[in-house]
């Protein structure tokens, strides 16, 4: 697989068209794994132990823990203690005014994830207080306040750009250790999440997660569909990845008619947004 990866990368160097390069990589390097197949990646004894417990009981247990190591499925595999193992990734979290879902989201990952960095900026809704209280209760999670305002449109300096914020927060994660991007408007199934950590077999493997979007309106929940009428979203930028030469770069997007179209610094539009894209 490693040889195949290098071979595909070399081939793509000679192809000038991005869409064709993307199609080649998707054809030869991507492997879709169904949720009901993930158990086959786990040692049988570990799987038996993990399946004895459920998320709700572990979340309840962790709520009673103060300034001690929290409990999770990682307690049933010694390899999870290795800081270099994909079984022990850092949660890579960024927050801005997400108090509504923040606490529930953070508590949902605890049975799967032992440590993390929580970057935050420009919070005015109580998110900062929730983060500091969470990190006080679970000290293996580190709060990181970004000292600059994030300006998506017309940023004044490099420090005000979203990609600089991402790189700053990620700089607190040791090199060559694993991280997983966590979004705090998501609620995670910790058991399925932890099991997915067994998928990588070498440091060059990357796991990209699909998701289901749920809309809450007038005391009702609605499942959101994409443009192809699918409820399950295609895997995107929520990644389990080794922190090997990871860097986020700036990408300019022109939000014309609410579409996401790449732009350049020479583009003249009031809809230009400065966003981020992971380079690895």
URWONOR-V571514 format. One line per field, one symbol per residue. ss: DSSP state (h for helix, s for strand, l for the rest). A space follows every 10 residues. Layout:
ss->???
//
This chain:
ss->lhhhhhhhhh hhhllllhhh hhhhhhhhhl llllhhhhhh hllhhhhhhh llllhhhhhh hhhlllllll llhhhhlhhh hllllhhhls ssssslllhh hhhhhhhhhl llllssssss llllllhhhh hhhhhhhlll ssssslllll lllllllhhh lhhhhhhhhh lllllllsss sslllllllh hhhhhhllll llllllssll sslsssslls ssslllllll lsslllllss ssllllssss sssslhhhll ssllllllll lssssssssl
//
